[in-house]
């Protein structure tokens, strides 16, 4: 039987462009699909932030200067290609002068709707010129939400796509790609206006995510719990009605982790390797982490780590109500790495100013430091308001760094509540999004840390978990087979 043919479309793919977990998942899925014999081809924009050095990036000679007619204007694109590192999968970059040379991946510019509409159009145009019929177009987030609709409208004349199915994966339903309805004409979709959500058109808007959810064959999201949560008003961001209506087409699959990159046994970014059989390097990394951050080390003082985007989603307002009290009354160390909204950065700067011997805040991002925080911390704090999947709590488990998480989304699916009586479980999980809940989890972690035998067992419980892509990829392969019949 011919291999599965998967066209994977994403706005960001590691190692070429990344702002969050979408890029990690896109790169890993491409790599592991190829490893499992799938004919997977990945499509993304060619941002000017991409550094082609060390990559064999070259123009596809039969996909150059391709015109696409929009409403009253024409755009031309050229396809470039390279191979996804550590795999044989082909990556195709959509290059268009003027659209992707903004010095950043996403923008607030007035043509953001067009930047990602072109990605959808150009992907289909590339497949046509290759004569390649994907069994499945696997789309990701709002930036690719138009593609299932285009297949049913602008491109339904082409028999090449007659048997192609579509999947739309929701990585974060909080971002939906909402634009004024005047873009319908600009996208040359006016003749299909009656097929778009009429309540949106009447409100003077269109929503790329909603269009994708209504027109794809299967909807996936990145954890089982999040798949249930987004069917509720609290978490659905206005899409809950559609998701309930299409619940028979909604599947949750927890993201995998690439343990070749995130493993304490082989991590090149940490000074001391360690394993479940020999944890001595863990304590040495803790000492090195505190030294680099200018904090004093003591083996009996727990270190709490945070690596995160500083946004409201991540629940940092709970720390506004608890952190100063914790720092004032407990012998602890906090190491925080992140950037984002100014109000959260200012809060952590203020905390560092008041407690310079207990807390260090690195305002920005560092790959090396993110790995060292995972390896050198005793606990990892993720009090998220909502969390579609989350990756850092999964990394933490492998490094013997015990997660403190709120019971939501992927955090609920990957961290099991630790029970003192049985010593089963992998972390400290609190239910309610409240300062009281976080404070309870912190107290539980602090008390447990005092018992070294219990803490060691808790660490080993986490290190024994397996969320590798070797395991998770089977769930995608089963989904693809069921959808395509291959």
C-alpha positions in Angstrom: 0.0 0.0 0.0 1.2 3.5 -0.7 2.3 5.5 2.3 0.0 8.0 3.9 0.4 11.4 2.3 0.1 14.2 4.9 0.2 17.9 4.0 1.1 19.6 7.3 0.5 23.4 7.3 1.6 25.6 10.2 2.6 29.2 10.8 5.7 28.1 12.8 7.9 25.0 12.8 11.0 24.3 14.9 13.8 25.0 14.2 12.8 27.6 11.6 10.4 29.8 13.5 9.0 29.6 17.0 6.9 31.6 19.5 5.5 28.7 21.5 4.5 25.1 21.6 2.9 25.1 18.2 6.4 25.2 16.6 7.7 22.3 18.8 4.7 20.1 18.0 4.9 20.9 14.3 8.6 20.1 14.0 8.3 16.9 16.1 5.2 15.6 14.3 6.9 16.1 10.9 10.0 14.3 12.2 8.1 11.3 13.7 5.6 11.0 10.8 8.6 10.7 8.5 10.2 8.2 10.9 7.0 6.1 10.6 7.1 6.0 6.8 4.6 8.7 6.1 5.0 11.0 3.1 4.7 14.2 5.1 5.4 17.6 3.5 5.4 20.7 5.7 4.4 24.2 4.6 5.0 27.5 6.4 5.8 31.1 5.5 9.4 32.2 4.8 9.8 34.9 7.4 12.8 37.1 7.2 13.7 35.9 10.8 14.6 32.5 9.4 18.3 32.0 9.2 19.0 29.6 6.3 22.6 29.3 7.3 23.5 25.6 7.6 20.4 24.6 5.9 20.3 23.6 2.2 17.4 26.0 1.3 16.8 26.3 -2.4 14.1 27.4 -4.8 11.7 24.9 -6.2 12.4 25.5 -9.9 8.8 24.8 -11.1 7.1 26.9 -8.3 8.4 30.4 -8.9 6.7 33.7 -9.2 3.2 32.0 -9.0 0.4 34.6 -9.3 -2.7 34.4 -7.0 -5.6 36.7 -7.9 -7.1 38.5 -4.9 -9.8 41.2 -5.0 -8.4 43.9 -7.1 -4.7 42.9 -6.7 -2.4 40.0 -7.4 0.3 38.5 -5.2 3.2 36.3 -6.4 4.9 33.7 -4.4 7.9 31.4 -4.8 8.4 28.1 -3.0 11.7 27.3 -1.3 12.5 23.9 0.2 14.8 22.2 2.6 14.8 19.0 4.7 13.5 19.0 8.3 16.6 18.4 10.5 17.0 14.8 11.8 14.5 13.5 9.2 13.8 13.0 5.6 10.7 15.2 5.6 10.5 18.1 3.1 9.7 21.6 4.3 8.3 24.1 1.9 8.6 27.8 2.6 6.2 30.3 1.0 8.2 33.3 0.0 6.3 36.5 -0.9 8.0 39.9 -1.1 6.4 42.3 1.3 4.4 39.9 3.4 6.8 38.0 5.6 9.7 40.5 5.9 8.4 42.2 9.1 11.2 41.2 11.5 8.7 39.1 13.4 6.4 36.2 12.9 3.1 37.7 13.9 2.1 41.3 13.6 -0.7 43.7 14.3 -0.5 45.1 10.8 -3.6 45.7 8.7 -2.8 42.9 6.3 -2.4 40.1 8.8 -5.4 38.5 7.3 -3.6 38.4 4.0 -0.3 37.0 5.3 -2.0 33.8 6.4 -4.6 33.6 3.7 -1.7 33.4 1.3 -0.2 30.5 3.2 -3.5 28.6 2.7 -3.8 29.5 -1.0 -0.1 28.9 -1.8 -0.1 25.5 -0.1 -2.8 24.3 -2.4 -1.1 25.8 -5.4 2.1 24.0 -4.5 0.3 20.7 -4.3 -1.3 21.3 -7.7 2.1 22.0 -9.3 3.6 18.9 -7.7 0.7 16.8 -8.8 0.6 15.6 -5.2 -2.7 14.5 -3.7 -2.5 14.6 0.1 -4.7 12.0 1.9 -5.0 14.6 4.6 -4.4 18.3 5.0 -3.4 18.7 8.6 -4.0 22.4 9.5 -3.0 24.1 12.7 -4.7 27.0 14.5 -6.5 30.0 12.9 -3.6 30.8 10.5 -4.6 27.7 8.5 -8.3 27.8 9.1 -9.2 28.9 5.6 -7.8 25.9 3.9 -10.7 23.5 4.5 -13.1 26.2 3.2 -10.9 26.8 0.1 -10.9 23.1 -0.8 -14.7 23.2 -0.8 -15.0 26.4 -2.8 -12.2 28.0 -4.8 -10.4 24.6 -5.4 -13.3 22.2 -5.6 -13.0 22.0 -9.4 -9.6 20.2 -9.1 -10.1 16.4 -9.0 -6.6 16.1 -7.5 -8.2 16.9 -4.1 -11.4 14.9 -4.5 -10.4 12.3 -1.8 -8.4 14.7 0.5 -9.6 15.0 4.1 -8.9 17.9 6.5 -7.9 18.1 10.1 -7.8 21.3 12.1 -5.8 21.2 15.3 -6.6 23.7 18.0 -3.4 24.6 19.9 -5.0 27.6 21.7 -8.6 28.5 21.1 -8.0 32.0 22.6 -6.5 33.1 19.3 -9.0 33.0 16.4 -8.0 35.3 13.6 -10.9 37.8 13.6 -11.0 40.4 10.9 -13.5 42.8 9.3 -15.9 41.3 6.8 -14.5 43.6 4.1 -11.7 41.1 3.7 -14.1 38.6 2.1 -14.0 40.6 -1.1 -10.3 41.2 -0.8 -9.7 37.4 -0.5 -11.9 36.9 -3.6 -14.4 34.9 -1.7 -17.4 37.1 -2.4 -19.2 34.5 -4.4 -19.0 32.1 -1.4 -20.1 34.7 1.1 -23.3 32.8 1.7 -21.3 29.7 2.8 -19.6 31.7 5.6 -21.0 32.0 9.1 -23.8 34.5 8.5 -24.0 35.8 12.1 -20.4 36.9 11.7 -20.9 38.5 8.3 -23.9 40.4 9.7 -21.7 41.6 12.6 -19.1 42.9 10.1 -16.5 40.3 10.8 -15.0 36.9 9.8 -13.3 34.4 12.0 -10.7 32.2 10.5 -10.8 29.7 13.3 -14.6 29.4 13.1 -14.5 28.9 9.4 -12.0 26.1 9.8 -14.0 24.4 12.6 -17.1 24.4 10.5 -15.5 23.0 7.3 -12.8 20.5 8.4 -13.5 16.8 8.6 -12.0 16.3 12.1 -11.1 18.7 14.9 -8.2 17.8 17.2 -6.8 19.5 20.2 -3.7 18.9 22.3 -5.1 17.1 25.3 -8.2 15.1 26.3 -9.2 17.4 29.1 -8.9 20.5 26.9 -11.1 18.8 24.3 -13.8 18.6 27.0 -13.2 22.1 28.4 -13.5 24.0 25.1 -17.1 22.7 24.8 -17.9 24.9 27.8 -18.6 28.6 28.0 -15.7 29.1 30.4 -13.1 27.8 28.0 -14.7 27.8 24.6 -14.0 31.4 23.7 -17.2 31.6 21.8 -16.6 28.4 19.9 -18.3 26.1 22.4 -21.5 25.8 20.5 -19.8 24.7 17.3 -17.6 22.3 19.3 -20.6 20.7 21.1 -22.3 20.4 17.7 -19.3 18.7 16.2 -18.2 16.8 19.4 -18.3 13.5 17.5 -15.5 14.9 15.3 -13.5 16.3 18.2 -10.5 14.4 19.4 -7.9 15.2 22.2 -4.3 13.9 21.8 -1.7 15.0 24.3 1.4 16.4 22.7 4.5 14.3 22.8 8.0 15.4 23.9 11.2 14.8 22.0 13.4 13.2 24.7 16.4 13.4 22.4 16.2 17.2 23.2 14.7 17.0 26.7 16.4 14.3 28.8 18.7 14.8 31.8 20.8 11.9 30.6 21.9 13.6 27.3 21.0 17.3 27.6 23.9 19.3 26.2 22.7 22.5 27.9 23.2 21.3 31.5 26.6 20.9 33.1 25.8 17.6 34.9 23.9 14.7 33.4 21.8 12.5 35.7 19.3 9.7 35.6 16.8 7.9 37.7 19.6 5.4 38.6 22.0 8.2 39.6 20.4 11.5 40.8 23.7 13.0 42.0 23.9 15.3 39.0 20.5 16.8 39.9 21.8 18.5 43.0 24.9 19.7 41.2 22.8 21.4 38.6 20.8 23.0 41.4 23.9 24.4 42.8 25.1 25.6 39.4 21.7 27.2 38.6 21.7 29.2 41.8 25.3 30.3 41.3 24.6 31.6 37.8 21.5 33.5 39.1 23.4 35.0 42.0 21.5 33.1 44.7 23.1 31.2 47.6 22.8 27.4 47.6 21.8 25.1 50.5 20.8 21.5 50.0 17.8 21.8 52.3 16.3 24.9 50.7 13.9 24.1 47.8 14.2 25.8 44.5 11.0 26.8 42.6 11.4 27.4 38.8 9.3 29.1 36.2 9.9 29.2 32.5 7.0 30.9 30.7 5.5 33.5 28.5 4.2 36.2 30.8 0.5 36.3 29.9 -2.8 36.2 31.7 -3.3 32.6 30.5 -0.5 31.4 32.7 -2.1 32.4 36.0 0.5 34.8 37.3 -2.0 37.0 39.1 -2.3 34.1 41.6 1.4 34.8 42.5 0.5 38.5 42.9 -1.5 37.4 45.9 0.9 34.8 47.3 4.5 35.3 46.3 5.5 38.1 48.6 4.1 36.3 51.6 5.9 33.0 50.6 9.2 34.8 50.2 8.8 36.6 53.5 7.9 33.5 55.5 9.7 30.6 53.9 13.3 29.7 53.3 13.0 29.2 49.5 14.6 30.2 46.2 12.6 31.2 43.1 14.2 31.3 39.6 12.0 32.8 36.9 12.7 33.1 33.2 10.2 34.7 30.9 9.0 37.7 28.9 5.7 39.2 27.9 3.2 41.5 29.4 4.7 44.4 31.3 2.5 44.1 34.3 3.9 40.6 35.1 7.5 41.5 34.3 7.2 44.6 36.6 5.8 42.4 39.4 8.7 39.9 39.2 11.2 42.8 39.0 9.6 44.2 42.2 9.8 40.8 43.9 13.4 40.5 43.0 14.1 44.0 44.4 12.4 43.2 47.7 13.9 39.7 48.1 17.2 39.8 46.2 18.6 36.8 48.2 15.6 34.6 47.4 14.4 35.4 43.9 16.1 36.1 40.6 14.1 37.1 37.5 15.6 36.8 34.0 13.5 39.1 31.8 13.8 37.5 28.3 14.5 34.1 27.0 17.5 31.8 27.0 17.5 28.2 25.7 20.4 27.2 27.9 18.8 28.7 31.0 15.5 27.1 30.3 17.1 23.7 30.3 19.1 24.5 33.5 16.0 25.6 35.3 14.3 22.4 34.4 17.3 20.4 35.6 18.2 22.4 38.7 14.9 23.2 40.2 13.1 21.1 42.8 9.6 22.2 41.7 8.2 23.8 38.5 5.3 26.2 39.0 2.5 26.4 36.4 -0.7 27.8 37.9 -2.4 28.3 34.5 -5.8 29.7 34.1 -6.1 27.4 31.2 -3.5 25.2 29.4 -4.4 23.4 26.2 -1.5 21.0 26.7 1.7 22.5 28.1 5.1 21.1 27.6 7.2 22.4 30.5 5.4 20.2 33.0 6.2 17.2 30.9 9.9 18.2 30.6 9.9 18.7 34.4 8.7 15.2 35.1 11.6 13.8 33.1 14.1 15.9 35.0 12.8 15.0 38.4 11.4 18.5 38.9 8.0 18.2 40.6 5.3 20.2 38.9 2.9 22.4 40.8 -0.1 22.8 38.5 -3.7 23.8 38.3 -6.0 20.9 37.3 -6.8 22.1 33.7 -6.3 21.0 30.2 -3.1 19.1 29.5 -1.8 19.8 33.0 -4.7 17.6 34.3 -3.8 14.9 31.8 -0.1 14.7 32.5 0.4 15.4 36.2 -1.2 13.1 38.7 -2.0 14.3 42.2 0.6 13.1 44.8 -0.9 11.2 47.7 1.2 11.2 50.8 -0.3 8.0 52.1 0.4 5.8 49.1 3.2 7.9 47.6 1.6 7.5 44.3 1.3 10.5 41.9 3.7 12.9 40.2 3.0 16.4 41.3 1.0 18.9 43.4 -2.4 19.6 41.7 -4.9 22.2 42.8 -8.4 22.5 41.5 -9.7 26.1 41.8 -8.1 29.0 40.1 -7.5 30.9 43.3 -4.7 32.2 45.4 -5.9 29.9 48.2 -5.5 26.9 45.9 -2.0 27.8 44.8 -1.0 28.5 48.4 -2.3 25.1 49.5 -0.2 23.4 46.7 2.9 25.3 47.7 2.5 24.4 51.4 2.0 20.7 50.4 5.2 20.8 48.3 7.2 22.5 51.0 6.1 20.0 53.6 6.8 17.1 51.4 10.2 18.4 50.5 11.3 18.1 54.1 10.9 14.3 53.9 13.8 13.3 51.6 12.7 9.7 51.1 9.2 10.8 50.1 10.6 13.4 47.8 12.9 11.0 46.1 10.0 8.6 45.4 8.0 11.5 44.0 10.9 12.5 41.7 11.2 8.9 40.5 7.5 8.6 39.9 7.7 11.6 37.5 10.9 10.4 35.8 9.2 7.1 35.0 6.5 8.8 32.9 6.7 8.4 29.1 5.2 11.1 26.9 7.6 10.5 24.1 6.5 11.1 20.5 7.3 7.4 19.9 4.2 6.8 22.0 2.0 9.8 21.0 2.6 9.4 17.3 0.7 6.2 17.2 -2.5 8.1 18.1 -2.0 10.4 15.1 -1.3 7.5 12.8 -4.5 5.7 14.0 -6.5 8.9 13.4 -5.1 9.4 9.9 -5.8 5.7 9.1 -9.4 6.0 10.3 -10.0 9.2 8.3 -8.3 8.2 5.0 -9.0 4.5 5.0 -5.3 3.8 4.4 
